[in-house]
Amino acid sequence: METVQKESQKQIGQFVTDDFRTAAVFSNFGIDFCCKGHRTVEEVCEKKGIDANDLLDKLQAILSSKTGETIDYKSWPLDLLAEYIEKKHHRYVEEKIPVLRQFLDKLCKVHGDRHPELFKINELFSTSAGELASHMKKEELILFPFVKRMVKAKLEAGAIQSPQFGTVENPIAMMMHEHDTEGERFRHIAELTNNYNPPADACNTYKVTFAMLNEFEKDLHLHIHLENNILFPEAIKLEQQFN
């Protein structure tokens, strides 16, 4: 009983940081583990009317099962994690956006008269595409290089020059706010697409587009989780060591 009570007070983001396989459980319950990962299991269950014991049982089942596929991101050096996010997740976004925009434009032309929600989905995704491009550049040109400089300075027992943005907490706060905005935008897209389930009259392009949007959102969730729950807090701690 005491263990259950302790687990119910654990933050969702911490569960996912400890073992990313738990992300699937939270997603199945409709719980946001990336942008709103700071909430405890008890808080989110009470708000959403979820049986906390049921959720904790399913989490425990995942945690008890052993697999070699689990990646312990939190053990990675911060410069490696920043590089990984840029090379894997930023590159993924850059590759998928033009394809999805092309497919969504086609769907609007062919199916827009029968499914007017496609126009709103296209508008939301187009806005997201532009915002994400700007967001990722700010990370690649400003935030990530500073994180890498801090790691290098620590390894060499050197000092770091104060950045123009004052403290690393300033760009991080901006990035987290933008993460929240994108998370909300994709929640709206998920609603409009019936959780990415195409209608009965959907053609193959329709089905492929919804499947790609679903995959895009899942990748974005992992992308945001790695930054919000691991990279950003650790970067703040590292900066404090220099101060």
Backbone bond lengths (Angstrom), bond angles and torsions (degrees), N, CA, C in turn:
res aa  C-N    CA-C-N  psi(-1)  N-CA   C-N-CA  omega(-1)  CA-C   N-CA-C  phi
1 M - - - 1.470 - - 1.523 110.31 -
2 E 1.352 114.40 -41.77 1.459 119.22 -178.43 1.531 110.57 -65.86
3 T 1.365 116.06 -37.60 1.457 120.57 179.29 1.518 110.97 -65.36
4 V 1.350 116.62 -42.86 1.463 121.43 178.68 1.524 110.38 -60.14
5 Q 1.343 115.71 -43.97 1.464 120.36 -179.46 1.530 110.31 -63.52
6 K 1.337 116.46 -39.92 1.463 121.01 179.42 1.529 110.19 -65.06
7 E 1.340 116.46 -43.85 1.456 120.84 -179.38 1.527 111.45 -65.29
8 S 1.332 116.83 -33.46 1.465 120.26 -179.08 1.526 111.45 -68.85
9 Q 1.340 117.16 -18.96 1.466 121.78 178.79 1.525 112.27 -93.12
10 K 1.330 115.57 -1.44 1.470 120.27 -179.26 1.529 110.13 -79.86
11 Q 1.311 116.79 140.95 1.459 120.40 -179.68 1.531 110.54 -72.33
12 I 1.338 114.69 144.53 1.462 120.97 -178.53 1.527 110.41 -58.72
13 G 1.328 116.00 -44.92 1.460 120.14 -179.74 1.517 112.71 -59.41
14 Q 1.340 117.04 -31.49 1.463 120.56 179.56 1.521 111.43 -70.61
15 F 1.349 116.32 -38.47 1.467 120.05 174.97 1.529 110.01 -56.32
16 V 1.334 115.32 -47.00 1.468 120.70 -175.50 1.527 110.58 -71.63
17 T 1.328 116.82 -34.29 1.463 120.56 176.47 1.524 110.51 -64.78
18 D 1.323 116.46 -41.11 1.473 121.36 -179.59 1.528 111.59 -69.11
19 D 1.336 117.18 -36.80 1.466 121.18 -178.85 1.525 108.42 -156.10
20 F 1.325 116.78 106.55 1.454 120.00 -173.19 1.531 112.75 -64.57
21 R 1.321 118.63 -17.78 1.464 120.30 178.52 1.532 111.73 -60.61
22 T 1.336 116.91 -24.27 1.468 120.03 179.93 1.523 111.81 -68.95
23 A 1.348 117.17 -16.43 1.469 120.46 179.20 1.520 110.93 -58.62
24 A 1.337 117.08 -37.67 1.465 121.21 -179.66 1.521 111.23 -62.88
25 V 1.336 116.79 -37.39 1.472 121.08 179.12 1.524 109.84 -65.12
26 F 1.334 116.56 -48.04 1.467 119.85 179.62 1.530 110.99 -61.89
27 S 1.327 116.94 -39.99 1.469 120.62 179.11 1.523 110.85 -62.75
28 N 1.325 116.84 -40.60 1.472 120.76 179.53 1.526 111.95 -63.24
29 F 1.322 116.94 -27.99 1.467 121.44 178.51 1.534 111.50 -91.91
30 G 1.340 116.59 3.06 1.463 120.58 -179.54 1.522 113.32 71.27
31 I 1.342 116.52 30.23 1.465 121.93 -177.62 1.529 109.79 -103.92
32 D 1.335 116.40 128.33 1.456 123.04 179.45 1.526 109.13 -79.45
33 F 1.345 116.57 111.24 1.464 120.19 -177.32 1.529 112.69 -96.18
34 C 1.347 117.52 -9.44 1.472 118.69 -176.37 1.519 111.93 -97.58
35 C 1.336 117.60 -68.01 1.470 120.19 -177.61 1.528 112.22 -69.02
36 K 1.348 115.64 -32.83 1.467 119.36 -177.71 1.528 111.42 -114.75
37 G 1.333 114.93 35.61 1.459 120.47 -177.54 1.516 114.78 -72.16
38 H 1.349 117.14 -8.07 1.473 120.15 -178.28 1.535 112.61 -78.64
39 R 1.333 117.76 -9.40 1.470 120.36 -178.89 1.528 110.84 -78.78
40 T 1.329 116.74 148.50 1.461 119.72 176.50 1.525 109.73 -81.94
41 V 1.326 115.87 162.81 1.465 121.25 177.05 1.522 109.54 -58.22
42 E 1.330 116.56 -43.16 1.467 120.72 -179.06 1.529 111.11 -60.78
43 E 1.339 116.75 -44.35 1.470 121.31 -179.22 1.521 112.00 -60.56
44 V 1.352 115.35 -49.64 1.461 119.14 -174.39 1.525 111.55 -70.90
45 C 1.341 117.41 -34.19 1.470 120.50 178.85 1.524 110.45 -67.21
46 E 1.325 115.69 -40.21 1.464 120.21 179.40 1.531 110.41 -65.65
47 K 1.328 116.29 -41.23 1.469 120.64 -177.53 1.526 111.88 -69.65
48 K 1.355 116.70 -38.53 1.458 120.39 -174.60 1.525 113.34 -98.28
49 G 1.357 117.71 1.38 1.455 120.83 179.18 1.524 113.01 68.08
50 I 1.336 116.02 36.88 1.466 121.81 -179.29 1.524 109.47 -99.62
51 D 1.324 116.57 142.80 1.460 122.14 175.84 1.531 107.54 -72.32
52 A 1.331 117.05 110.01 1.467 121.55 -175.89 1.521 111.65 -61.78
53 N 1.334 117.00 -37.57 1.468 120.02 -179.74 1.526 111.25 -64.30
54 D 1.340 115.75 -39.04 1.464 120.47 178.58 1.530 109.98 -63.30
55 L 1.337 116.19 -45.51 1.462 120.71 179.57 1.529 110.88 -62.92
56 L 1.329 116.60 -46.03 1.465 120.58 -178.51 1.530 111.63 -65.33
57 D 1.338 117.14 -35.13 1.475 120.68 177.03 1.521 110.50 -62.10
58 K 1.336 115.91 -43.43 1.469 120.01 -178.73 1.536 110.98 -69.68
59 L 1.330 116.37 -35.52 1.461 119.93 176.23 1.528 110.51 -64.98
60 Q 1.342 115.31 -42.90 1.462 120.04 -179.14 1.524 111.63 -64.16
61 A 1.330 115.53 -36.72 1.468 119.93 179.08 1.528 110.39 -61.93
62 I 1.331 115.75 -40.64 1.464 120.30 178.10 1.523 110.65 -67.40
63 L 1.328 116.13 -45.75 1.468 121.01 -176.63 1.525 112.24 -66.13
64 S 1.322 116.23 -28.75 1.465 120.75 -178.48 1.525 112.47 -79.84
65 S 1.325 116.38 -22.52 1.468 119.83 -178.91 1.521 109.57 -84.33
66 K 1.307 115.98 130.92 1.460 121.09 -176.50 1.529 109.93 -93.25
67 T 1.301 115.27 139.14 1.456 120.23 175.44 1.517 109.38 -151.27
68 G 1.303 116.00 148.22 1.463 119.85 179.66 1.516 111.97 -83.76
69 E 1.346 116.91 0.11 1.453 119.99 -174.02 1.533 113.38 -87.53
70 T 1.321 116.77 -12.66 1.459 119.05 -177.06 1.526 110.89 -70.07
71 I 1.323 115.97 128.14 1.466 120.83 179.47 1.526 108.44 -100.71
72 D 1.326 116.40 125.72 1.460 121.29 -178.77 1.534 109.21 -89.38
73 Y 1.341 115.64 75.44 1.469 120.51 -176.17 1.527 112.25 -58.43
74 K 1.341 116.32 -33.07 1.465 118.58 -174.12 1.527 112.86 -69.04
75 S 1.339 116.88 -14.70 1.465 119.80 178.92 1.527 111.92 -89.17
76 W 1.336 117.00 -7.01 1.464 120.24 -177.23 1.534 111.59 -75.16
77 P 1.332 117.83 146.26 1.472 119.49 170.75 1.528 109.26 -60.60
78 L 1.324 117.00 147.08 1.468 120.30 -174.43 1.524 113.34 -63.09
79 D 1.327 117.24 -34.98 1.465 118.28 179.44 1.531 110.72 -67.61
80 L 1.331 117.32 -35.59 1.465 120.89 176.51 1.524 110.70 -67.05
81 L 1.328 116.93 -41.82 1.464 120.66 -180.00 1.531 110.64 -63.91
82 A 1.328 116.99 -43.70 1.469 120.79 178.50 1.526 110.28 -61.52
83 E 1.339 116.00 -42.87 1.471 120.71 178.95 1.534 110.92 -63.64
84 Y 1.316 115.94 -41.14 1.471 121.62 179.82 1.528 111.12 -63.39
85 I 1.321 116.54 -45.74 1.469 121.13 179.21 1.530 109.82 -59.43
86 E 1.322 115.80 -43.97 1.468 119.68 -178.50 1.524 111.43 -66.85
87 K 1.331 116.67 -46.81 1.467 120.30 -175.44 1.526 112.25 -74.37
88 K 1.321 117.83 -34.23 1.466 119.30 -177.49 1.529 112.37 -93.19
89 H 1.320 117.36 -57.68 1.458 120.13 -172.18 1.528 113.15 -81.21
90 H 1.317 118.09 -42.18 1.465 119.36 177.75 1.531 109.97 -64.33
91 R 1.322 115.90 -42.03 1.465 120.04 -179.91 1.528 110.53 -65.00
92 Y 1.329 116.20 -38.81 1.471 120.56 178.14 1.531 110.22 -59.36
93 V 1.329 116.30 -48.01 1.470 121.10 -179.91 1.528 110.30 -59.13
94 E 1.334 116.59 -45.73 1.471 121.23 -178.50 1.528 111.87 -62.90
95 E 1.325 116.75 -35.40 1.463 120.69 -178.67 1.528 112.47 -76.49
96 K 1.327 117.10 -37.56 1.466 120.97 -172.83 1.528 113.27 -83.28
97 I 1.323 117.30 -30.73 1.468 120.02 -174.99 1.534 113.33 -56.52
98 P 1.340 120.56 -51.14 1.474 118.50 -178.14 1.529 113.27 -62.92
99 V 1.322 117.01 -34.50 1.468 120.83 179.03 1.526 110.06 -66.97
100 L 1.323 116.39 -46.58 1.468 120.48 -179.01 1.529 111.26 -65.89
101 R 1.305 116.98 -38.45 1.471 119.38 179.40 1.538 110.51 -64.10
102 Q 1.310 116.00 -40.68 1.466 120.76 178.40 1.539 110.60 -63.17
103 F 1.336 116.22 -46.00 1.469 120.82 -179.26 1.525 111.71 -65.25
104 L 1.343 116.77 -41.80 1.464 120.22 -179.12 1.531 111.24 -66.83
105 D 1.322 116.53 -38.51 1.476 119.50 176.01 1.531 110.29 -60.65
106 K 1.330 116.01 -42.83 1.465 121.05 -179.99 1.529 110.78 -63.55
107 L 1.332 116.93 -43.56 1.471 120.87 179.98 1.527 111.01 -61.90
108 C 1.329 116.30 -40.43 1.467 119.70 179.77 1.532 110.67 -62.36
109 K 1.328 116.60 -40.91 1.466 120.59 -179.56 1.528 112.31 -68.13
110 V 1.339 115.42 -41.50 1.470 119.79 -173.61 1.526 112.80 -86.74
111 H 1.348 116.89 -39.26 1.468 120.54 -172.28 1.528 114.01 -116.43
112 G 1.331 116.88 -0.87 1.464 120.53 -174.81 1.514 114.70 -59.21
113 D 1.350 117.07 -31.94 1.469 119.01 -178.80 1.527 111.45 -68.07
114 R 1.334 116.97 -36.45 1.471 120.29 179.64 1.536 112.50 -88.93
115 H 1.329 116.46 -23.90 1.475 120.93 -178.15 1.535 109.12 -131.56
116 P 1.326 117.15 75.22 1.478 120.88 -176.40 1.529 114.10 -61.40
117 E 1.351 117.14 -18.63 1.469 119.73 178.65 1.533 111.13 -62.65
118 L 1.343 116.30 -20.88 1.470 119.95 179.34 1.524 111.98 -60.16
119 F 1.315 116.95 -33.51 1.467 120.19 -179.89 1.530 110.77 -65.18
120 K 1.318 116.68 -40.53 1.473 120.64 178.89 1.525 110.38 -69.50
121 I 1.342 116.45 -39.88 1.472 120.60 177.75 1.522 109.46 -60.26
122 N 1.345 115.64 -45.09 1.464 120.94 179.75 1.526 111.15 -62.89
123 E 1.314 116.25 -41.83 1.469 120.96 179.14 1.529 110.93 -63.24
124 L 1.327 116.26 -45.12 1.471 120.49 -179.74 1.521 110.80 -63.61
125 F 1.330 116.72 -44.26 1.469 119.09 -178.55 1.522 111.03 -67.42
126 S 1.326 117.79 -39.56 1.462 121.00 179.02 1.528 111.18 -62.04
127 T 1.328 115.65 -41.15 1.471 119.95 176.61 1.520 110.41 -63.42
128 S 1.330 115.60 -44.44 1.463 120.87 179.19 1.523 110.69 -60.69
129 A 1.323 116.84 -42.40 1.468 121.33 -179.13 1.533 110.90 -58.23
130 G 1.314 116.45 -45.34 1.456 120.47 179.25 1.516 112.91 -66.33
131 E 1.327 115.59 -43.17 1.465 120.24 -178.83 1.528 111.32 -67.25
132 L 1.336 116.72 -40.16 1.466 120.16 -179.42 1.530 111.24 -66.21
133 A 1.338 116.70 -38.09 1.466 120.27 178.85 1.533 110.23 -60.33
134 S 1.323 117.08 -45.19 1.461 122.02 178.56 1.523 110.98 -66.49
135 H 1.331 116.47 -43.67 1.463 123.65 -179.26 1.537 110.60 -58.66
136 M 1.321 116.09 -48.29 1.463 119.78 -176.29 1.520 111.52 -66.63
137 K 1.339 117.69 -36.10 1.461 120.73 178.04 1.526 111.09 -63.56
138 K 1.329 116.41 -39.01 1.473 119.91 178.85 1.532 110.15 -63.60
139 E 1.313 116.04 -38.33 1.466 119.37 177.69 1.528 110.73 -68.20
140 E 1.338 116.32 -44.38 1.465 121.00 -175.13 1.526 112.79 -70.30
141 L 1.331 117.04 -32.18 1.465 120.69 -174.78 1.531 114.07 -97.96
142 I 1.335 116.54 -22.77 1.471 119.35 -174.05 1.538 112.56 -120.47
143 L 1.328 116.42 -60.63 1.468 119.96 -171.85 1.526 113.29 -73.11
144 F 1.327 117.12 -53.08 1.465 119.70 -176.20 1.529 112.83 -61.79
145 P 1.348 119.20 -42.41 1.468 118.14 177.44 1.526 113.04 -59.44
146 F 1.341 117.00 -36.32 1.459 119.43 178.91 1.521 110.87 -68.07
147 V 1.331 116.77 -40.41 1.471 120.61 176.93 1.533 109.26 -59.18
148 K 1.327 116.85 -44.37 1.471 120.95 -179.60 1.528 111.11 -65.09
149 R 1.340 117.24 -37.30 1.468 120.21 177.83 1.533 110.52 -65.17
150 M 1.328 116.72 -38.54 1.474 119.75 178.26 1.522 110.80 -63.93
151 V 1.330 116.90 -43.81 1.465 120.51 179.56 1.528 110.27 -61.01
152 K 1.339 116.36 -45.23 1.473 121.49 179.90 1.527 110.49 -62.08
153 A 1.328 116.94 -43.67 1.467 121.26 -179.30 1.528 110.99 -63.27
154 K 1.323 116.42 -38.31 1.467 119.43 179.78 1.529 110.54 -67.62
155 L 1.334 116.52 -43.35 1.463 120.75 179.87 1.521 111.73 -62.30
156 E 1.338 115.91 -34.27 1.460 120.73 -177.55 1.524 112.85 -96.76
157 A 1.344 115.41 5.83 1.470 121.60 -178.77 1.523 111.12 54.47
158 G 1.334 114.24 39.19 1.461 119.30 -179.63 1.521 111.79 -104.46
159 A 1.318 115.37 -168.56 1.465 121.13 -179.92 1.527 108.85 -112.30
160 I 1.316 116.42 164.72 1.456 120.39 175.57 1.525 109.37 -121.46
161 Q 1.307 114.03 142.94 1.470 119.57 177.47 1.524 108.40 -79.26
162 S 1.322 116.62 137.50 1.460 120.48 179.77 1.522 109.92 -60.80
163 P 1.322 117.50 128.41 1.460 120.10 -178.39 1.523 111.65 -73.92
164 Q 1.335 115.60 161.77 1.467 120.47 179.74 1.527 111.98 -63.14
165 F 1.323 116.98 -25.52 1.475 119.70 -179.09 1.528 112.73 -84.87
166 G 1.329 116.87 8.06 1.468 120.49 174.20 1.511 112.98 87.31
167 T 1.310 116.43 -81.40 1.458 122.42 178.78 1.513 108.32 -130.88
168 V 1.316 116.53 153.18 1.465 121.17 -179.12 1.530 111.59 -60.95
169 E 1.320 116.08 -21.40 1.473 119.61 179.73 1.529 112.01 -64.27
170 N 1.335 117.96 -25.68 1.468 120.49 -178.28 1.528 112.63 -69.15
171 P 1.342 119.40 -55.16 1.468 117.48 176.61 1.527 112.63 -65.26
172 I 1.330 117.05 -31.61 1.473 119.74 178.79 1.526 110.16 -63.32
173 A 1.330 116.77 -42.62 1.473 119.96 178.86 1.526 110.30 -60.89
174 M 1.337 116.93 -39.49 1.463 120.94 178.54 1.532 110.74 -66.24
175 M 1.337 116.38 -43.75 1.468 120.46 -179.43 1.537 111.17 -63.94
176 M 1.321 116.64 -39.31 1.470 120.27 -179.62 1.523 111.09 -68.26
177 H 1.333 116.25 -37.20 1.470 119.99 176.27 1.527 109.85 -62.92
178 E 1.322 116.57 -42.41 1.463 120.45 179.14 1.530 110.99 -67.91
179 H 1.326 117.53 -34.19 1.470 120.81 174.66 1.532 110.61 -60.69
180 D 1.327 115.54 -44.06 1.474 120.26 178.97 1.526 110.66 -59.13
181 T 1.323 116.03 -42.13 1.467 121.07 -179.28 1.527 110.88 -62.45
182 E 1.343 116.30 -45.15 1.465 119.87 -179.84 1.525 111.45 -68.95
183 G 1.321 116.45 -37.07 1.467 119.87 177.30 1.516 110.94 -60.56
184 E 1.339 116.22 -42.26 1.465 121.35 179.53 1.532 110.25 -67.95
185 R 1.309 116.93 -39.18 1.463 120.74 -179.98 1.534 110.49 -62.35
186 F 1.329 116.00 -42.66 1.463 118.68 -179.56 1.527 112.75 -74.15
187 R 1.317 116.83 -26.03 1.486 118.17 172.73 1.526 109.19 -63.69
188 H 1.324 116.13 -37.40 1.464 121.04 178.54 1.535 110.27 -67.53
189 I 1.331 115.99 -42.47 1.467 120.05 177.55 1.525 110.53 -61.54
190 A 1.333 116.55 -42.13 1.476 120.43 179.40 1.523 110.80 -60.77
191 E 1.332 116.76 -40.43 1.468 120.87 178.67 1.529 110.99 -64.02
192 L 1.331 115.92 -46.00 1.468 120.87 -177.65 1.527 112.56 -67.23
193 T 1.332 117.31 -25.92 1.468 121.20 -179.22 1.527 111.94 -96.86
194 N 1.357 116.68 8.93 1.472 120.08 -176.34 1.530 109.78 55.17
195 N 1.347 114.77 49.81 1.460 122.45 -176.87 1.520 112.14 55.02
196 Y 1.328 114.58 43.03 1.459 123.48 174.91 1.527 113.33 66.99
197 N 1.315 116.11 27.51 1.465 121.58 174.63 1.526 108.61 -99.29
198 P 1.332 118.13 111.00 1.470 120.51 -178.09 1.519 111.84 -68.00
199 P 1.330 118.19 153.49 1.467 121.36 179.69 1.530 111.92 -69.52
200 A 1.318 115.62 168.50 1.475 121.27 -175.85 1.525 112.56 -59.93
201 D 1.344 117.82 -31.79 1.466 120.34 -176.68 1.534 112.43 -91.80
202 A 1.332 117.31 15.23 1.463 121.09 -176.06 1.524 112.02 -68.93
203 C 1.338 116.16 137.12 1.457 121.85 174.26 1.539 108.22 -84.91
204 N 1.328 116.55 179.00 1.466 119.92 -178.16 1.534 111.82 -63.26
205 T 1.328 117.15 -38.83 1.468 119.96 178.52 1.524 110.72 -62.08
206 Y 1.334 116.01 -40.12 1.471 122.63 177.74 1.530 109.28 -58.58
207 K 1.336 116.13 -49.34 1.475 121.46 -177.56 1.527 111.21 -64.74
208 V 1.324 115.67 -43.34 1.468 119.72 -179.86 1.530 111.02 -64.63
209 T 1.321 116.65 -40.58 1.469 120.70 -179.51 1.521 111.30 -62.79
210 F 1.330 117.08 -45.25 1.464 120.30 179.54 1.529 110.99 -65.88
211 A 1.334 116.57 -38.05 1.471 120.01 177.38 1.526 110.52 -64.34
212 M 1.336 116.46 -39.26 1.465 120.49 178.52 1.524 111.93 -68.19
213 L 1.336 116.54 -38.81 1.474 119.91 176.76 1.525 110.51 -62.82
214 N 1.332 115.88 -40.20 1.465 121.21 178.63 1.526 110.20 -62.63
215 E 1.318 116.27 -45.80 1.462 121.23 178.56 1.528 110.66 -63.66
216 F 1.329 116.53 -40.18 1.464 122.06 179.89 1.525 110.15 -60.90
217 E 1.336 116.49 -44.33 1.466 119.84 179.96 1.529 110.94 -65.05
218 K 1.327 117.23 -41.37 1.468 120.15 179.91 1.523 111.00 -63.09
219 D 1.334 116.12 -41.94 1.460 119.41 178.01 1.529 110.50 -64.49
220 L 1.336 116.28 -38.80 1.460 120.77 178.82 1.529 110.88 -63.95
221 H 1.330 116.82 -38.37 1.467 120.50 178.05 1.527 111.25 -61.22
222 L 1.341 116.69 -45.27 1.467 119.80 179.14 1.530 109.79 -66.56
223 H 1.306 116.58 -42.28 1.462 123.76 178.19 1.541 110.35 -54.85
224 I 1.324 116.14 -51.32 1.473 121.31 -178.95 1.524 110.88 -67.43
225 H 1.323 116.74 -39.96 1.469 120.64 178.57 1.525 111.03 -58.50
226 L 1.327 117.36 -46.88 1.468 121.09 -178.18 1.523 111.20 -60.43
227 E 1.320 116.67 -34.56 1.462 119.95 179.90 1.536 111.45 -81.96
228 N 1.336 116.58 -55.66 1.473 120.20 -174.92 1.526 113.04 -62.15
229 N 1.333 116.77 -42.13 1.467 120.55 -169.90 1.526 114.48 -100.07
230 I 1.340 117.79 -12.67 1.471 118.95 -179.10 1.537 111.39 -127.76
231 L 1.327 117.24 -64.11 1.475 119.96 -174.05 1.526 112.72 -60.98
232 F 1.319 117.50 -50.46 1.462 120.63 -174.58 1.539 112.81 -64.19
233 P 1.350 119.17 -51.39 1.477 117.79 -179.98 1.529 112.62 -61.05
234 E 1.337 116.66 -36.73 1.461 119.23 -179.31 1.525 111.24 -71.33
235 A 1.332 117.26 -33.27 1.469 120.46 177.15 1.528 110.46 -65.91
236 I 1.324 116.42 -39.11 1.466 120.79 177.73 1.531 110.15 -63.76
237 K 1.340 116.81 -43.31 1.474 120.90 178.08 1.527 111.08 -62.70
238 L 1.326 115.64 -41.35 1.474 119.56 -179.19 1.519 111.03 -63.99
239 E 1.323 117.01 -42.90 1.460 120.48 179.30 1.528 111.06 -61.36
240 Q 1.331 116.01 -38.54 1.467 120.42 -179.23 1.534 111.51 -63.44
241 Q 1.320 116.65 -27.55 1.482 120.00 178.75 1.536 110.79 -66.27
242 F 1.321 116.99 -31.40 1.460 120.79 179.07 1.534 111.15 -77.54
243 N 1.332 115.49 -26.89 1.469 119.22 -178.10 1.514 112.29 -84.35
